[in-house]
């Protein structure tokens, strides 16, 4: 099982370099990742994923390959980034991310009537050590809109797995 994060190409705008440049200098990988995620939650850049049509496009694309290429365990589409937790099967994670980005960037650029990079080229991924790590990560993903002060309840966020969980926390897709 792996936790994946990727973001829009303009999430770290050059004009705001003074805000985020110090993050790149953090030597500890874990601390740097935390600071990057905190910066992403500030909603810099175009935030195209905030648009219902674009956000839903990305969510539907992510859900499309559930139970074919991977088991989708949790996700959230934020205004300028995406988190998801998957159980990878035979399809390598690199192919999953590549195909997801390829399809959604092409479709989003068509909707937006633009060309050029939609997603940042890279992505972050973390293997889940055990069930406790997986549960903590799932909660982090689904609570991200609350942490970023975009909603009061995780189930209220329109593009998240939280709204598909029953009272026992079981995901129903």
JOHUBEL-V174652 format. One line per field, one symbol per residue. phi: phi as a letter, one per 30 degrees, with the letter a starting at -180 (. if undefined). Layout:
# JOHUBEL-V174652
phi = ???
This chain:
# JOHUBEL-V174652
phi = .bcbbbbddcdcdedceddcedddddddeddddddddddeddididhedddeddededdddddeceiccacdcaaaccebabbabbcdcdddeedededddeddddddddddhbbjdccdddbcbbdddadddddddeddedceddedicadbdddddbadedccddciddcc
